[in-house]
Amino acid sequence: MAGALFNRLTFAGLGISGIALLSDQILYDVDGGHRAVIFDKFQGVLTDVRGEGTHFRIPFIQEPKIFDVRMQWRTLPVRTPSRDLQDVDVTLRILYRPQVPMLPHIFKTLGEDYAERVIPSIGNEILKSIVAQYDAEQLITQREAVSQQIATAMQNRAKDFNLSLDDIALTQLQFGREFTKAVELKQVAEQEAERARFLVERAQHEKDASIIRAQGDAEAAIMVSKALQESGQALIELRKIEAAKDIAHTMSRSRNVAYLPGGQNMLMNLQL
């Protein structure tokens, strides 16, 4: 009795395991942000793309290949010479994703590691061709234009491989040690030249100001001399009166100055 029960339980366990194994071979899941491409052992890569959810397949004949279709990023470092033969280290940050309807073609022609095959190849090709069009100094001063030119060229080239490049940024632009030192020396020389130019201009302005003051003093002396010839001592007396008025006005505002009446009978006028 116990042996028969044991045999039934064994068969039941084997049946459940068989069903679970069979369901694993029949059903497969596609997670969010992913798509599936089916490889059929008789027909090859099927043209339809399976979306998110649970799907059926023919056991042992069809095999799903899961692709991540969300936006992904990678960096691409490249060393290449500029037009004036300066070594330039360029680093790009690239946001990419595959074109979903073309996933069967991508899998058939490039495989699951399509990004590793395509992005470094087209990146090296385009960076070398564009950087070679500019001198090292132009790469610094026109960095924004260079970055835009690289992004446009790479996006157009990636379309040939059914990839969408949503954003391309030039994150690093470095030059060799000799060029960097030469740039620093040039900046110092320009600063020294600017300082020397400022000193020369200031000296010239001071010279012009001295000439203008001298001319003004000479004209004033001529006018005073002419006034003395025409008016005699009257001009001198007028200047004395004006000076006395200025002195009196200044002293009247001082608290430490007392005014006494003139004459010798000052004490006689005091009332006791």
Backbone as CSV, one residue per row, in Angstrom:
resi,resn,N_x,N_y,N_z,CA_x,CA_y,CA_z,C_x,C_y,C_z
1,MET,0.835,-1.205,0.000,0.000,0.000,0.000,0.870,1.255,0.000
2,ALA,1.837,1.236,0.885,2.742,2.390,0.983,3.585,2.510,-0.277
3,GLY,3.965,1.349,-0.848,4.772,1.396,-2.065,3.995,1.960,-3.236
4,ALA,2.707,1.612,-3.326,1.879,2.152,-4.420,1.731,3.657,-4.286
5,LEU,1.545,4.141,-3.056,1.425,5.588,-2.827,2.709,6.312,-3.203
6,PHE,3.815,5.680,-2.852,5.108,6.274,-3.175,5.309,6.360,-4.686
7,ASN,4.893,5.287,-5.397,5.023,5.301,-6.859,4.167,6.387,-7.490
8,ARG,2.936,6.563,-6.933,2.054,7.612,-7.467,2.667,8.994,-7.255
9,LEU,3.202,9.214,-6.081,3.815,10.519,-5.802,5.026,10.751,-6.706
10,THR,5.760,9.690,-6.963,6.930,9.827,-7.844,6.499,10.204,-9.257
11,PHE,5.477,9.487,-9.738,4.975,9.811,-11.083,4.404,11.225,-11.144
12,ALA,3.708,11.626,-10.069,3.146,12.992,-10.036,4.255,14.035,-10.059
13,GLY,5.314,13.769,-9.301,6.441,14.710,-9.289,7.116,14.802,-10.637
14,LEU,7.273,13.636,-11.278,7.884,13.644,-12.606,7.002,14.370,-13.616
15,GLY,5.678,14.191,-13.466,4.766,14.873,-14.382,4.829,16.377,-14.213
16,ILE,4.846,16.821,-12.947,4.929,18.275,-12.697,6.239,18.824,-13.230
17,SER,7.349,18.104,-13.005,8.645,18.569,-13.507,8.658,18.628,-15.026
18,GLY,8.009,17.597,-15.636,7.955,17.590,-17.090,7.146,18.753,-17.631
19,ILE,6.021,19.032,-16.957,5.199,20.173,-17.390,5.966,21.479,-17.238
20,ALA,6.663,21.642,-16.113,7.439,22.864,-15.880,8.533,23.013,-16.926
21,LEU,9.215,21.893,-17.238,10.274,21.941,-18.254,9.696,22.266,-19.624
22,LEU,8.544,21.678,-19.915,7.912,21.916,-21.208,7.427,23.363,-21.326
23,SER,6.849,23.884,-20.224,6.388,25.280,-20.250,7.560,26.240,-20.406
24,ASP,8.705,25.881,-19.818,9.887,26.731,-19.972,10.374,26.727,-21.414
25,GLN,10.155,25.641,-22.105,10.553,25.547,-23.499,9.529,26.184,-24.432
26,ILE,8.277,26.287,-23.990,7.206,26.845,-24.825,7.055,28.347,-24.616
27,LEU,7.182,28.787,-23.353,6.929,30.190,-23.017,8.238,30.922,-22.749
28,TYR,8.250,32.223,-23.048,9.380,33.088,-22.688,8.839,34.493,-22.429
29,ASP,9.546,35.239,-21.615,9.133,36.588,-21.206,10.056,37.639,-21.826
30,VAL,9.439,38.770,-22.172,10.182,39.945,-22.645,9.927,41.069,-21.657
31,ASP,10.970,41.504,-20.973,10.829,42.543,-19.945,10.610,43.921,-20.565
32,GLY,10.220,44.862,-19.704,10.012,46.241,-20.149,11.288,46.855,-20.701
33,GLY,11.161,47.599,-21.790,12.323,48.218,-22.415,13.139,47.267,-23.256
34,HIS,12.599,46.067,-23.530,13.311,45.068,-24.326,12.417,44.597,-25.467
35,ARG,13.037,43.992,-26.464,12.329,43.374,-27.570,12.995,42.035,-27.886
36,ALA,12.223,41.135,-28.511,12.740,39.801,-28.817,12.725,39.557,-30.315
37,VAL,13.778,38.945,-30.790,13.892,38.492,-32.171,14.007,36.969,-32.134
38,ILE,13.239,36.289,-32.979,13.190,34.830,-32.969,14.124,34.258,-34.030
39,PHE,14.975,33.329,-33.586,15.811,32.566,-34.521,15.206,31.172,-34.659
40,ASP,14.784,30.858,-35.856,14.186,29.567,-36.162,15.233,28.687,-36.857
41,LYS,15.387,27.461,-36.381,16.424,26.587,-36.922,16.139,26.168,-38.363
42,PHE,14.912,26.302,-38.817,14.575,25.946,-40.194,14.457,27.176,-41.092
43,GLN,13.938,28.299,-40.543,13.689,29.494,-41.352,14.726,30.599,-41.137
44,GLY,15.555,30.448,-40.129,16.509,31.505,-39.830,15.886,32.581,-38.947
45,VAL,16.367,33.809,-39.086,15.864,34.932,-38.276,14.519,35.373,-38.833
46,LEU,13.478,35.324,-37.982,12.143,35.756,-38.404,12.082,37.281,-38.454
47,THR,11.214,37.786,-39.287,11.165,39.237,-39.529,10.361,40.007,-38.492
48,ASP,9.512,39.328,-37.727,8.695,40.052,-36.762,9.469,40.248,-35.457
49,VAL,9.119,41.342,-34.742,9.742,41.691,-33.473,8.705,41.516,-32.372
50,ARG,9.050,40.785,-31.346,8.127,40.532,-30.243,8.292,41.612,-29.178
51,GLY,7.135,42.142,-28.722,7.158,43.189,-27.713,7.188,42.634,-26.299
52,GLU,6.895,43.508,-25.335,6.949,43.125,-23.926,5.819,42.151,-23.587
53,GLY,6.095,41.231,-22.652,5.091,40.272,-22.215,5.560,38.840,-22.374
54,THR,4.604,37.897,-22.255,4.896,36.463,-22.376,4.469,35.974,-23.751
55,HIS,5.326,35.183,-24.379,5.081,34.728,-25.748,5.350,33.217,-25.859
56,PHE,4.755,32.627,-26.917,4.959,31.203,-27.196,6.067,31.038,-28.231
57,ARG,6.688,29.863,-28.164,7.679,29.483,-29.177,7.605,27.968,-29.382
58,ILE,8.154,27.519,-30.479,8.194,26.085,-30.743,9.402,25.503,-30.011
59,PRO,9.177,24.582,-29.107,10.298,24.056,-28.306,11.381,23.450,-29.181
60,PHE,12.629,23.732,-28.798,13.832,23.167,-29.414,14.046,23.607,-30.865
61,ILE,13.130,24.376,-31.414,13.275,24.845,-32.805,13.476,26.361,-32.847
62,GLN,12.704,27.075,-32.038,12.795,28.537,-32.019,13.492,28.998,-30.736
63,GLU,14.365,29.982,-30.903,15.132,30.526,-29.763,15.020,32.050,-29.775
64,PRO,14.494,32.659,-28.687,14.368,34.126,-28.657,15.701,34.803,-28.314
65,LYS,15.992,35.904,-29.002,17.151,36.733,-28.717,16.638,38.076,-28.181
66,ILE,16.983,38.387,-26.949,16.443,39.568,-26.283,17.393,40.757,-26.492
67,PHE,16.817,41.891,-26.923,17.583,43.120,-27.129,17.074,44.212,-26.183
68,ASP,17.998,44.950,-25.614,17.659,46.128,-24.805,17.496,47.313,-25.759
69,VAL,16.277,47.867,-25.824,16.030,48.978,-26.757,15.948,50.318,-26.040
70,ARG,16.307,50.328,-24.758,16.354,51.597,-24.043,17.619,52.366,-24.439
71,MET,17.618,53.679,-24.108,18.775,54.501,-24.423,19.959,54.058,-23.554
72,GLN,21.065,53.814,-24.199,22.284,53.402,-23.509,23.402,54.389,-23.835
73,TRP,24.445,54.391,-23.011,25.534,55.333,-23.244,26.877,54.605,-23.185
74,ARG,27.828,55.218,-23.858,29.201,54.742,-23.792,30.134,55.884,-24.153
75,THR,31.371,55.787,-23.719,32.384,56.792,-24.048,33.319,56.218,-25.106
76,LEU,33.837,57.118,-25.919,34.715,56.703,-27.016,35.964,57.590,-27.004
77,PRO,37.089,57.090,-26.477,38.339,57.865,-26.530,39.105,57.591,-27.824
78,VAL,39.618,58.651,-28.431,40.361,58.529,-29.696,41.533,59.494,-29.654
79,ARG,42.695,59.043,-30.102,43.853,59.930,-30.291,44.093,60.083,-31.786
80,THR,44.168,61.330,-32.236,44.317,61.595,-33.664,45.065,62.911,-33.850
81,PRO,45.791,63.096,-34.944,46.521,64.349,-35.165,45.628,65.434,-35.770
82,SER,45.931,66.685,-35.434,45.234,67.824,-36.028,45.898,68.183,-37.356
83,ARG,45.400,69.235,-37.988,45.949,69.623,-39.296,47.399,70.068,-39.191
84,ASP,47.793,70.674,-38.060,49.176,71.080,-37.861,49.985,70.014,-37.128
85,LEU,49.496,68.752,-37.192,50.220,67.571,-36.703,50.438,67.576,-35.198
86,GLN,49.501,68.152,-34.467,49.516,68.073,-33.004,48.639,66.906,-32.561
87,ASP,49.164,66.065,-31.666,48.371,64.942,-31.166,47.247,65.450,-30.270
88,VAL,46.026,64.984,-30.535,44.843,65.425,-29.796,44.140,64.191,-29.224
89,ASP,43.870,64.236,-27.929,43.081,63.184,-27.274,41.633,63.672,-27.155
90,VAL,40.751,62.999,-27.869,39.335,63.383,-27.912,38.506,62.283,-27.263
91,THR,37.549,62.679,-26.425,36.633,61.715,-25.806,35.198,62.155,-26.083
92,LEU,34.407,61.240,-26.624,32.995,61.487,-26.900,32.133,60.702,-25.919
93,ARG,31.001,61.308,-25.533,29.969,60.570,-24.800,28.781,60.407,-25.743
94,ILE,28.367,59.161,-25.958,27.362,58.850,-26.979,26.173,58.150,-26.324
95,LEU,24.967,58.663,-26.592,23.726,58.008,-26.177,23.103,57.377,-27.424
96,TYR,22.876,56.075,-27.379,22.433,55.365,-28.579,21.335,54.360,-28.243
97,ARG,20.635,53.910,-29.260,19.640,52.839,-29.147,19.400,52.267,-30.547
98,PRO,19.008,50.998,-30.625,18.739,50.415,-31.946,17.363,50.819,-32.457
99,GLN,17.199,50.839,-33.753,15.884,51.079,-34.339,15.093,49.773,-34.271
100,VAL,13.984,49.806,-33.494,13.253,48.579,-33.154,12.793,47.799,-34.380
101,PRO,12.179,48.423,-35.389,11.722,47.615,-36.541,12.855,46.905,-37.275
102,MET,14.096,47.408,-37.102,15.223,46.828,-37.830,16.025,45.835,-36.996
103,LEU,15.493,45.440,-35.841,16.224,44.509,-34.981,16.551,43.178,-35.673
104,PRO,15.626,42.574,-36.439,16.006,41.333,-37.136,17.198,41.513,-38.079
105,HIS,17.200,42.637,-38.801,18.324,42.896,-39.707,19.608,43.147,-38.913
106,ILE,19.501,43.884,-37.798,20.684,44.135,-36.966,21.252,42.818,-36.444
107,PHE,20.362,41.939,-35.959,20.823,40.658,-35.426,21.449,39.797,-36.524
108,LYS,20.881,39.863,-37.699,21.373,39.032,-38.794,22.719,39.516,-39.308
109,THR,22.927,40.831,-39.368,24.146,41.375,-39.978,25.240,41.737,-38.960
110,LEU,24.820,42.119,-37.749,25.806,42.587,-36.765,25.885,41.725,-35.513
111,GLY,24.792,41.064,-35.177,24.790,40.246,-33.979,24.296,41.026,-32.762
112,GLU,24.325,40.363,-31.613,23.838,40.986,-30.386,24.782,42.064,-29.867
113,ASP,26.056,42.007,-30.207,27.027,43.024,-29.764,27.221,44.085,-30.848
114,TYR,26.110,44.528,-31.428,26.159,45.493,-32.529,26.845,46.794,-32.136
115,ALA,26.626,47.252,-30.894,27.211,48.530,-30.469,28.732,48.454,-30.451
116,GLU,29.280,47.345,-29.974,30.733,47.190,-29.934,31.330,47.139,-31.339
117,ARG,30.562,46.666,-32.290,31.067,46.577,-33.657,30.980,47.904,-34.406
118,VAL,29.897,48.646,-34.177,29.613,49.813,-35.021,30.194,51.101,-34.449
119,ILE,29.907,51.412,-33.179,30.214,52.744,-32.645,31.715,53.048,-32.651
120,PRO,32.596,52.156,-32.164,34.030,52.489,-32.249,34.514,52.664,-33.681
121,SER,33.960,51.886,-34.597,34.406,51.970,-35.986,34.059,53.316,-36.612
122,ILE,32.776,53.688,-36.540,32.393,54.963,-37.166,32.940,56.144,-36.373
123,GLY,33.111,55.980,-35.050,33.660,57.066,-34.243,35.090,57.383,-34.632
124,ASN,35.922,56.363,-34.772,37.311,56.585,-35.191,37.372,57.194,-36.582
125,GLU,36.558,56.687,-37.469,36.558,57.187,-38.844,36.220,58.671,-38.899
126,ILE,35.149,59.069,-38.215,34.674,60.455,-38.312,35.561,61.399,-37.523
127,LEU,35.987,60.999,-36.331,36.846,61.881,-35.530,38.156,62.178,-36.253
128,LYS,38.757,61.175,-36.826,40.030,61.395,-37.526,39.851,62.320,-38.728
129,SER,38.751,62.170,-39.455,38.543,62.999,-40.644,38.217,64.446,-40.282
130,ILE,37.465,64.662,-39.195,37.063,66.031,-38.841,38.170,66.765,-38.102
131,VAL,38.832,66.098,-37.159,39.906,66.758,-36.412,41.039,67.162,-37.360
132,ALA,41.281,66.382,-38.395,42.347,66.697,-39.353,42.044,67.953,-40.161
133,GLN,40.820,68.459,-40.104,40.459,69.670,-40.846,40.793,70.949,-40.077
134,TYR,41.184,70.834,-38.808,41.398,72.004,-37.957,42.809,71.993,-37.384
135,ASP,43.346,73.216,-37.188,44.569,73.359,-36.408,44.239,73.178,-34.930
136,ALA,45.286,72.935,-34.137,45.072,72.727,-32.705,44.424,73.945,-32.050
137,GLU,44.855,75.131,-32.441,44.279,76.346,-31.855,42.820,76.506,-32.254
138,GLN,42.473,76.141,-33.479,41.084,76.225,-33.921,40.198,75.228,-33.169
139,LEU,40.739,74.078,-32.818,39.963,73.109,-32.050,39.577,73.666,-30.686
140,ILE,40.414,74.549,-30.147,40.111,75.172,-28.856,39.098,76.291,-29.030
141,THR,39.354,77.185,-29.976,38.502,78.364,-30.130,37.161,78.042,-30.783
142,GLN,37.110,76.969,-31.593,35.876,76.605,-32.294,35.346,75.253,-31.812
143,ARG,35.506,74.992,-30.540,35.142,73.678,-29.988,33.667,73.354,-30.200
144,GLU,32.796,74.333,-30.023,31.357,74.091,-30.167,31.006,73.697,-31.597
145,ALA,31.590,74.389,-32.552,31.322,74.068,-33.957,31.874,72.690,-34.320
146,VAL,33.049,72.369,-33.796,33.636,71.044,-34.059,32.753,69.944,-33.477
147,SER,32.274,70.153,-32.248,31.407,69.158,-31.606,30.123,68.944,-32.403
148,GLN,29.535,70.025,-32.903,28.315,69.905,-33.692,28.569,69.188,-35.011
149,GLN,29.704,69.469,-35.641,30.040,68.802,-36.898,30.243,67.299,-36.689
150,ILE,30.904,66.930,-35.588,31.106,65.511,-35.267,29.768,64.823,-35.014
151,ALA,28.889,65.474,-34.243,27.590,64.873,-33.916,26.757,64.637,-35.174
152,THR,26.714,65.630,-36.059,25.923,65.483,-37.289,26.460,64.359,-38.167
153,ALA,27.780,64.294,-38.312,28.375,63.259,-39.160,28.143,61.863,-38.585
154,MET,28.249,61.720,-37.274,28.070,60.402,-36.669,26.610,59.953,-36.727
155,GLN,25.689,60.892,-36.520,24.275,60.516,-36.609,23.913,60.053,-38.011
156,ASN,24.403,60.744,-39.014,24.129,60.329,-40.394,24.773,58.981,-40.711
157,ARG,25.977,58.775,-40.212,26.663,57.506,-40.487,26.002,56.342,-39.751
158,ALA,25.515,56.578,-38.540,24.899,55.498,-37.757,23.595,55.016,-38.379
159,LYS,22.924,55.885,-39.132,21.673,55.467,-39.786,21.916,54.332,-40.777
160,ASP,23.111,54.264,-41.338,23.420,53.175,-42.267,23.424,51.823,-41.563
161,PHE,23.602,51.847,-40.242,23.623,50.595,-39.461,22.367,50.458,-38.593
162,ASN,21.345,51.280,-38.883,20.056,51.207,-38.185,20.185,51.499,-36.687
163,LEU,21.043,52.469,-36.372,21.208,52.927,-34.997,20.793,54.388,-34.903
164,SER,20.201,54.742,-33.767,19.835,56.134,-33.499,20.758,56.669,-32.410
165,LEU,21.495,57.743,-32.730,22.362,58.408,-31.754,21.629,59.652,-31.269
166,ASP,21.085,59.580,-30.043,20.251,60.674,-29.536,21.064,61.868,-29.051
167,ASP,22.276,61.631,-28.598,23.086,62.753,-28.109,24.562,62.376,-28.218
168,ILE,25.357,63.331,-28.703,26.808,63.141,-28.814,27.469,64.394,-28.258
169,ALA,28.306,64.225,-27.256,28.947,65.369,-26.607,30.456,65.180,-26.610
170,LEU,31.165,66.269,-26.900,32.629,66.274,-26.843,33.027,66.605,-25.405
171,THR,33.357,65.598,-24.627,33.583,65.788,-23.186,35.030,66.084,-22.844
172,GLN,35.961,65.742,-23.708,37.373,65.944,-23.392,38.149,66.270,-24.655
173,LEU,39.029,67.268,-24.524,39.866,67.680,-25.652,41.219,68.070,-25.077
174,GLN,42.186,67.194,-25.202,43.506,67.424,-24.629,44.583,67.333,-25.700
175,PHE,45.664,68.097,-25.466,46.761,68.148,-26.421,48.040,67.635,-25.763
176,GLY,49.065,67.473,-26.573,50.350,67.009,-26.067,50.991,68.018,-25.131
177,ARG,51.979,67.529,-24.374,52.627,68.377,-23.364,53.331,69.574,-23.996
178,GLU,53.973,69.370,-25.126,54.700,70.466,-25.775,53.756,71.563,-26.240
179,PHE,52.637,71.158,-26.828,51.684,72.171,-27.301,51.068,72.921,-26.110
180,THR,50.737,72.204,-25.044,50.169,72.856,-23.867,51.141,73.880,-23.289
181,LYS,52.428,73.519,-23.231,53.432,74.460,-22.726,53.558,75.668,-23.645
182,ALA,53.514,75.419,-24.971,53.599,76.529,-25.925,52.410,77.479,-25.778
183,VAL,51.222,76.921,-25.531,50.035,77.767,-25.331,50.189,78.615,-24.080
184,GLU,50.696,78.014,-23.010,50.896,78.772,-21.773,51.898,79.904,-21.982
185,LEU,53.012,79.621,-22.689,54.003,80.667,-22.955,53.411,81.776,-23.821
186,LYS,52.576,81.394,-24.784,51.940,82.397,-25.642,51.004,83.287,-24.827
187,GLN,50.263,82.692,-23.914,49.364,83.479,-23.073,50.142,84.453,-22.202
188,VAL,51.268,83.985,-21.637,52.096,84.880,-20.814,52.639,86.021,-21.659
189,ALA,53.120,85.707,-22.877,53.642,86.758,-23.762,52.561,87.767,-24.132
190,GLU,51.345,87.278,-24.392,50.255,88.193,-24.722,49.908,89.085,-23.542
191,GLN,49.928,88.530,-22.336,49.651,89.344,-21.147,50.724,90.404,-20.942
192,GLU,51.999,90.026,-21.147,53.084,90.997,-21.016,52.960,92.095,-22.077
193,ALA,52.620,91.692,-23.308,52.450,92.692,-24.369,51.292,93.638,-24.060
194,GLU,50.210,93.090,-23.524,49.066,93.930,-23.158,49.437,94.905,-22.046
195,ARG,50.212,94.443,-21.082,50.644,95.313,-19.986,51.556,96.420,-20.510
196,ALA,52.496,96.059,-21.406,53.380,97.078,-21.985,52.580,98.101,-22.795
197,ARG,51.579,97.624,-23.542,50.738,98.526,-24.313,49.981,99.490,-23.387
198,PHE,49.511,98.976,-22.254,48.807,99.832,-21.293,49.741,100.895,-20.721
199,LEU,50.984,100.499,-20.401,51.930,101.479,-19.840,52.252,102.564,-20.857
200,VAL,52.411,102.166,-22.130,52.696,103.158,-23.172,51.524,104.117,-23.331
201,GLU,50.305,103.590,-23.344,49.133,104.442,-23.487,48.983,105.375,-22.297
202,ARG,49.251,104.861,-21.085,49.142,105.728,-19.913,50.179,106.842,-19.957
203,ALA,51.412,106.497,-20.373,52.443,107.531,-20.486,52.058,108.580,-21.528
204,GLN,51.465,108.123,-22.628,51.041,109.058,-23.668,49.937,109.977,-23.158
205,HIS,48.979,109.402,-22.406,47.910,110.225,-21.843,48.463,111.248,-20.855
206,GLU,49.417,110.813,-20.024,50.011,111.756,-19.072,50.774,112.869,-19.799
207,LYS,51.450,112.494,-20.886,52.156,113.508,-21.667,51.176,114.515,-22.278
208,ASP,50.079,113.973,-22.838,49.071,114.864,-23.430,48.471,115.781,-22.367
209,ALA,48.209,115.215,-21.182,47.645,116.045,-20.101,48.616,117.144,-19.684
210,SER,49.927,116.819,-19.610,50.929,117.836,-19.238,50.987,118.950,-20.277
211,ILE,50.899,118.560,-21.549,50.919,119.568,-22.614,49.692,120.469,-22.522
212,ILE,48.544,119.859,-22.268,47.314,120.659,-22.168,47.399,121.605,-20.971
213,ARG,47.924,121.109,-19.816,48.068,121.994,-18.653,49.043,123.127,-18.934
214,ALA,50.147,122.796,-19.607,51.125,123.846,-19.926,50.522,124.888,-20.863
215,GLN,49.780,124.428,-21.848,49.129,125.370,-22.762,48.136,126.250,-22.017
216,GLY,47.384,125.603,-21.079,46.426,126.381,-20.302,47.114,127.415,-19.431
217,ASP,48.240,127.036,-18.783,48.982,127.997,-17.950,49.539,129.136,-18.797
218,ALA,50.030,128.790,-20.000,50.585,129.831,-20.874,49.497,130.800,-21.316
219,GLU,48.337,130.264,-21.691,47.239,131.138,-22.096,46.777,132.003,-20.934
220,ALA,46.726,131.420,-19.712,46.323,132.209,-18.537,47.329,133.328,-18.265
221,ALA,48.628,133.012,-18.393,49.653,134.038,-18.164,49.516,135.163,-19.176
222,ILE,49.234,134.790,-20.438,49.060,135.819,-21.473,47.863,136.705,-21.157
223,MET,46.758,136.082,-20.713,45.561,136.857,-20.398,45.804,137.782,-19.210
224,VAL,46.510,137.285,-18.175,46.818,138.147,-17.014,47.711,139.299,-17.417
225,SER,48.726,138.987,-18.222,49.635,140.050,-18.669,48.890,141.110,-19.479
226,LYS,47.989,140.652,-20.336,47.214,141.592,-21.150,46.305,142.443,-20.270
227,ALA,45.704,141.814,-19.225,44.817,142.570,-18.324,45.595,143.606,-17.539
228,LEU,46.817,143.230,-17.118,47.636,144.202,-16.378,48.005,145.381,-17.258
229,GLN,48.303,145.101,-18.510,48.639,146.203,-19.409,47.454,147.120,-19.632
230,GLU,46.265,146.571,-19.675,45.092,147.382,-19.953,44.546,148.074,-18.710
231,SER,44.584,147.410,-17.545,43.934,147.945,-16.350,44.905,148.426,-15.291
232,GLY,46.187,148.171,-15.440,47.159,148.622,-14.455,46.993,147.849,-13.156
233,GLN,46.985,148.639,-11.995,46.898,148.020,-10.672,45.476,147.620,-10.304
234,ALA,44.490,147.979,-11.125,43.096,147.683,-10.775,42.867,146.178,-10.700
235,LEU,43.481,145.427,-11.593,43.302,143.962,-11.586,43.910,143.353,-10.331
236,ILE,45.061,143.875,-9.921,45.715,143.351,-8.711,44.849,143.635,-7.488
237,GLU,44.309,144.867,-7.430,43.452,145.203,-6.295,42.205,144.323,-6.274
238,LEU,41.657,144.041,-7.448,40.475,143.172,-7.519,40.792,141.772,-7.012
239,ARG,41.987,141.248,-7.391,42.382,139.920,-6.920,42.590,139.930,-5.409
240,LYS,43.127,141.057,-4.847,43.301,141.146,-3.394,41.960,141.117,-2.684
241,ILE,40.983,141.878,-3.221,39.654,141.902,-2.611,39.010,140.525,-2.638
242,GLU,39.141,139.816,-3.788,38.560,138.464,-3.897,39.229,137.497,-2.923
243,ALA,40.556,137.632,-2.768,41.273,136.764,-1.827,40.854,137.067,-0.397
244,ALA,40.691,138.364,-0.073,40.281,138.734,1.282,38.885,138.219,1.597
245,LYS,37.995,138.256,0.615,36.642,137.731,0.825,36.671,136.226,1.088
246,ASP,37.517,135.540,0.365,37.623,134.083,0.576,38.174,133.770,1.956
247,ILE,39.172,134.559,2.387,39.767,134.321,3.713,38.746,134.633,4.805
248,ALA,38.021,135.726,4.646,37.028,136.099,5.658,35.914,135.071,5.749
249,HIS,35.489,134.540,4.599,34.428,133.535,4.606,34.895,132.260,5.306
250,THR,36.153,131.893,5.066,36.684,130.675,5.698,36.815,130.855,7.203
251,MET,37.320,132.004,7.633,37.531,132.231,9.071,36.220,132.403,9.816
252,SER,35.198,132.909,9.122,33.915,133.105,9.806,33.254,131.778,10.171
253,ARG,33.630,130.708,9.532,33.053,129.402,9.812,33.852,128.634,10.848
254,SER,34.947,129.228,11.348,35.778,128.564,12.357,35.327,128.996,13.747
255,ARG,35.233,128.031,14.672,34.798,128.346,16.042,35.908,128.950,16.894
256,ASN,37.132,128.806,16.499,38.265,129.267,17.317,38.724,130.673,16.959
257,VAL,37.961,131.394,16.201,38.331,132.753,15.789,37.345,133.745,16.404
258,ALA,37.854,134.746,17.111,37.023,135.807,17.707,37.317,137.126,17.007
259,TYR,36.323,137.926,16.824,36.455,139.215,16.134,36.376,140.346,17.158
260,LEU,37.327,141.283,17.133,37.369,142.431,18.041,37.239,143.712,17.228
261,PRO,36.584,144.688,17.731,36.476,145.973,17.003,37.830,146.645,16.893
262,GLY,38.033,147.393,15.846,39.311,148.060,15.630,39.403,149.371,16.421
263,GLY,40.555,149.987,16.462,40.775,151.261,17.133,41.421,151.097,18.493
264,GLN,41.878,152.213,19.068,42.582,152.176,20.343,41.657,152.345,21.530
265,ASN,40.392,152.662,21.301,39.471,152.929,22.421,38.579,151.739,22.692
266,MET,39.091,150.530,22.422,38.272,149.333,22.603,37.895,149.192,24.078
267,LEU,38.871,149.389,25.007,38.578,149.217,26.430,37.701,150.337,26.962
268,MET,37.767,151.505,26.353,36.991,152.643,26.814,35.518,152.439,26.529
269,ASN,35.199,151.620,25.559,33.802,151.420,25.198,33.117,150.339,26.018
270,LEU,33.893,149.675,26.913,33.303,148.631,27.742,32.441,149.245,28.820
271,GLN,31.273,148.764,29.122,30.381,149.246,30.166,30.531,148.378,31.406
272,LEU,30.786,149.013,32.523,30.963,148.276,33.771,29.654,148.146,34.522
